[in-house]
Amino acid sequence: MSIFEWGNKKIQKMNFLSMGIFKICLVSFSFMIAILIPQVLLLEWYWYGIIFLVSYIYILVVLFKK
């Protein structure tokens, strides 16, 4: 069993509330990394925008593909 198969099996057990809490966990971890490693914040704002758009488009494609 690969790590992706294992992850898919585990994520199917999560409900709406669990997914929301998981997202809060990821956001707080990102803030912690930004505080502990200030060089992360030295990128120009548009790099964060590009990362957001690419990841958001990927999620939309996965959600709405037939």
Secondary structure as GFF3:
##gff-version 3
##sequence-region A 1 66
A	DSSP	alpha_helix	3	11	.	.	.	ID=ss1
A	DSSP	alpha_helix	16	36	.	.	.	ID=ss2
A	DSSP	three_ten_helix	38	42	.	.	.	ID=ss3
A	DSSP	alpha_helix	45	64	.	.	.	ID=ss4
###
